[in-house]
Amino acid sequence: MKKNECIAMLLAGGQGSRLLALTKSIAKPAVSFGGKYRIIDFSLSNCANSDISTVGVLTQYRPFLLNSYISSGTSWDLNSRDGGVFVLPPYATESGGAWYEGTADAIYRNIEFMDIYDSDYVLILSGDHLYRMDYRKMLENHKAKGADLSVSVMQVPWEDASRFGIITADEDGRIVKFTEKPAEPDSNLASMGIYIFSKKTLVKALIEDHDDPESEHDFGKNIIPKLLAEGKNLFTYEFSGFWKDVGTIPAYHETSMALLEDEPEFVLDDPEFPFMSNSNIYPPQFIGPDADVKQSLVSNGCCVKGKVIHSVLSTNSYVEEGAFVKDSVLLPGSRVKSGAVVIRAILGENAVVEADCVLGSEDENDEIALLGNDECYGEGGLK
């Protein structure tokens, strides 16, 4: 791939309200996952590993942590002279300023940024999914098909198909129909929200969409159906690897626990296609002399002096002597004090469970216990 042949626009402004207290003060892409990572790390790492050196990150909701975390992009090797990673928040124009009105509107308002680079193609991504993908293969397929737009798709169980944008394609992969969350789907090929556009097609479509007062300015609802109706060359790129949206507390907990299997489906430490993060500033973890740790992921900066079973401990979390943690996820800076018991729970960033308190339950019929960022759980509940 020649320099900036394809640039990426990464949509990272989502609130992620279904993650409840975990996104009360930060955007969903900034939520910690897998110990040392944040959700946005996976998309940024995919870009770096795919030789995409220019990435625009479109932020909106609670962008402060995300802005400082991304910084210059050095942690993902995205700080080259001819490219780099750029945070693109909503901004005021002569006619005023407002939040992005939809996914297409967000990209439309950054056409000037895309014009800085002499790119032939634009990759549009979401910053809140877990997956490992080499975008070069998708781009090769796009060029080979002579596509105006390529949509990455994967097969989902038929019973889940109505939750996705569903694509019907012919034997050559040409898209013949796109339906947003159909009640009765005629295909189980689901859009992953990953698009490669030929830049000229994208810019023209965005301008026309902006001028349409009836549009919701959304790629799935408006841009793709319009291009399809115009007879443009739209093709699928079928992906068969792991891809997950951890947008709910049960999904987040289940996917975190799956990392602890002997042969997890989603591997974090693949040296051929590594995931990178900006969390390498912490010292090595400390495991106390009387600690007991089994089948757990313990990140750098952690201190464990108690008992931890089948859990994920994020950077700088602390389990004090006599504390017990099982089937749980501790996000960065969280603390379980002496004698406390935490079972089937998620502790938000800098959350604290006070000494001798019990949070969560062994009963799988009970909901996952959740303690939000900076919250403290003591005798009688939240403090």
N, C-alpha and C positions, 0 to 999 in steps of 0.2 A: 504494500500500500504506500503510495507516495504521500509526502508530508501534507497533512490536512486535506487529503482526498475526501475524507469523511470526518465530519465533526459530530459531536454528541451534544444533545440538549437533554438535560436530566431534570425531570419534574420532581421537585423535593419540597413542595409547599403544603403537603397534605396534613390535616389536623390529626387524622387517625383517632377519631372520637370513640371508636369501639374498643380502643385499648384503655379507655377510662382514665384512671389516675396516672398511668404511665406517660400520657401525653398532655397532662394538665398544664405543664410549663414548657414542654419542648415538642417539636414537630416529630411525626412518626418516623421519618428517616433517621432522626438522631437518637432513637431508642436503642439502648444497648442490647446486643444479642451475642450469644456464644462466648461470653467471658470478656474478651478484649476488643470485640468489634462493636460498631454501630451499624444499623441496617443499611445505611447508605454506602458503607465500605464495600459491599458486594458489587454494586453497580460500578462504583469507581474503579475497583480492582479489575472487573471485567473489561472496562475501557483500557486500562493500562496494559493488561495482558493481550489485548487485541490491537495494540499499536495505534489506538486512537488517542492522540496527544492533546487535543483541544476539547474541553468539556465545559459547557455552560450549565451551571447549577441554578435552577429557578426556585428561589425560596419565597415564602410568604408567611405562613403561620409560625409564630414563635421562632424566629430565625437565629436568635443570638448564639445559642450553643453550636448550632450547625455552622454558622459563619466562622466562629473561632476554631472549631474543630477542623474544618477543611483548610483554612489558612491559605498557604501558597500552593498546596497540592504536593508538597515534597514527599509526604508519606506514601503516596501512590506513584511516585516518579512522574507526576503530571505538572512539572514546573519548567518545561522546556522554553527556550528562547522564542521558538516559532509557534508556541501554543501555550498550554497551561490549563488550569482549572479556574473558572471565574464564577463568583457568586453574583447572581442577577436577581435582585429583589424588584418588586413593583416600584415604579418611579413616576414622578409628576411630569406632565407635558404641558404645552401651551393651553390645552383644554382642561387641565386639572389632573388629578391622580386618583387611582382607585385600585382595589385588589384585582387580581386576575379573575376574569369572569368564567373561565373554563380552561381546559387543557390547550385548546387551539388558540384561545386568546392570549395565553401566556407565551406561546411561541411567537404569535403575531407581533406582540409588543417587543420582541427581541430580534426582529428581522435585521435591524442595523448591526447587532452583534454578529449575526451569521454572515452579513455582507463583508465584514472585515477580513474574513478568511476565504480564500479562493477554493472553496470546496465544491465538489460535484454532487455530493450526497450528504444527507443529514439523518443521523440516527437519533430517534426520540425514545427516551427511556423513562421509567418510573423509578424513583429512588427508594421504594419501600418493599421490594421483593427479595427473597433469598434464592439465589441460583448461581451457577457457574456457566458462562457462555462465551465462546469465542465469536465475536461479532464479525470477524473477517470472513468466516464461512457463510454467514448470512449475506454479507455484501457481495461475495463472489456469486452466490445464487441470484441475487438481485440483478447483477450485471449480465449474467448468462441468460436470464429470462428477458432482458430488455424491459424491466419493470419500471413503472412510474412510482409504484409503492409496493413494498414487501411487508407483510405482517407475520411476525413470529407466532406460531400456533402450537398447541399441544393437545393431545387427546385427553379428555376428562371423562370420568364415569357419566353415563347417560343420565343418571338421577341428579347429577350436579350441573348439567349443561345449562339449565335455565338461569343459573347465577352469573353467566358470562356473556360476553359478546360472541356470538356463534357464527362461524364462517362455513359456507358451503363452497367447495372447490371441485373442479373437474380433475381428470386423471393427470393432467400436466401441472396441477397446482394453481391454475388460474381461478381467482375468486369470482364466483358467479352470484353470490348472495351473502349479505351480512345482516344479521339481526341482533339487536341489543337485548339481551336477557329474554329470549322468547319463551312463552308459556309452553309451547309444544315444539321443541327443537327438532330440526330435520338433519342435524349433524352434531357430532360431539367434538368438533375441532374448535377449541376456545382460543380467542385472542389473548395473548399474554401482555398486551399493551406495549409491545416493542415494535417500532416501525423504522424502516429505512425508506426515505423519500429521495427521489431525484430532486435536487434543490429547486430547479425551475418550477416543477410541478407543485412543490410544497408552497413556495412563496405566492404563486398565483392563487392557489386554493385558499390560503390564509387571508389574502386581501379580499377575495370575493366573499369569504365567510364573514369577515369583519363588517362588510357593507350590507349584510343580510340582517335586517332587524328581527327576523323570526328565528334566527339561529341561537342555539344554546352554546355555540362556540366550543364544541366538544369533538374530539377526533372520532370516537365511536358513533356518536349520535348524528353528526353532521358531515364532517370532512370525508370519511370513508364512503358513506352512502352516496354522496354527491359525485365523487370521482367514479364510483361504480356506475352510476346513472349516465355519466358522460362517456362511458366506454373506455376509460383509461385502462392501462395494463396493470392490474393488481394481482399479485401472486402471494401465495403462502410460503413460509419457511418453517418446516415442521421440526420441532425441538422435542427430544425424547429424554432429556436429563431431568434432574431434580429442579422443581420450581415451586415456591411456596409463598403465599401471602399470609403473614402472621398478624393479621389485622384484628384478631379478637384475643381475649385473655386465654380461652381454652386452646386456641390454635398456637398461640405463643408458647404456652406451657408444654403442650404436647410435642412441638417441634424442638424445644430446648431439651426435653427429656430424651428425645430420639438421638441426640448427639452422643449420648452415653452408652449406646448399644455397642456390642463388640465389633460389628461391621456396619456403621451408620450409613444410611443412604446419602446423606449430605456430609461430605468430608471437608473439614475446615483446613487441613494441613497437607494439601497436595502440592509438592514442590514444583511440579511441572506447570501449575497454573495457580500460584499462591494468592490468597486473600491478604490484603494489606490494611493497616489501620494506623491511626494517629495515637495509639495507646501504648507505644513502646517506651514511654518516659518513666514508667514505674519500675522499681527494683524487682528482683526475683521474689516469688512468694516465700513465706515462712511457714513451715509446719512445725508446731511445737512438739516437745518430747513426749507429751501425753496425748497428743491428738490422734484421732482415728478417722482416716479418710478412705472411703471405698467407692469405686466406680463413679468418680466425680471429675469434673473439669474445673481446675483451680488456676485462675489467671495470675499474671504478674501483679505484684503489689498486694496480694492477699495475705492475711495472717489468720492461720487456723490453729486454735489451741483446744477446740472441743471436738465433737464427733459430727462428721459429715458423710451422708450416704446418698448416692445417686442424685447429685445436685450439680448445678452450674454456679460457680462463684466468679463474678465479674471482677474487674480490676479494683484493687484497693478495698475490697470488702473484708470484714473482720468477724470471725466466729470465736467468741471468748471461751475460756476454760469452763467446762461443765455445760456448755450449750449444745443443743442437738438439732441438726438440720437434715431433713430427708425429703427427697422428691421435690426440691425447691430451686428457685432461681433467685440469686442475690445480685442485684444490679450494682454498678460502681458506687463505692463509698458506703454501702449499707452495713449495718452492724447488728449482730445478735449477741446480746449480753449474757453474762454468766447465768447458767441454770435455765435459760429460756429454751422453748421447744418450738421449732418451725417445721411444719409438715404440709406438703402440697400447697406451697405458697409462692408468691412473687413479691419480693421486696424492691420497691422503687429506689432510685438513686438517693443516697444519703439517708435512707429510712433507718429507723432504729426500733428493735424489739427489746423492750426493757427486761431486766433480770427477772428470771423465774416466771415469765409470762408464756402462755401457750397461744400460738397463732396457727390456724389451719387444722386439718383433720385427716385421718387415715381413710375415712369413708369416701369412696370414689363417687358416691351419689351427691356429695356436697360440692359446692362450687369451689374453684380455686381461690384460696385466700389472697387478697391483694392489699398491699400497703403502698400508698403512693409516694412519689418523690418527696423527700424531706419530711415525711410524716413519722410520728413516733407512736408506737403501740405499747401501752402499759396496762396496769391493772385497771379493768373497767373499760378498756377500749382505747380509742385514739385520744392523744393528748394534744 
